[in-house]
Amino acid sequence: MFERHSKDSYRQALEGIEQKTLVYGDKTLMVEFRLQKGALLPLHCHPHEQTGYLVKGRILLTIESVVHEVLPGDSWCIAGGAFHCAEIIEDSIAVEVFSPVREDYLPEKHP
């Protein structure tokens, strides 16, 4: 699968958090997140391994009660089932890969 860059297809995941599925295959799915300063990603967990990279901005990412200040160029890997949350300190862009594929993040199919 190959996708060209587009400014379309973002959807609001939570207040101050937009996401766009960039590309996916049989085993992985890649998402871009646009995160507004002050947004909060509540504490949650899911069975998917989540590997991320901060393109721009600054966030506080908590993984299993350990707080990480994340700056551009930093990356992370969150094990499936690990509790995590985030506080967005500056407008940010993050790219994350999920495995296995998150069915809830697949683009809607149009007839």
Secondary structure, 3 states (H helix, E strand, C coil): CCCCCCCCCCEEEECCEEEEEEEECCCCEEEEEEECCCCEEEEECCCCEEEEEEEEEEEEEEECCEEEEECCCCEEEECCCCCEEEEEEEEEEEEEEEECCCHHHCCCCCC
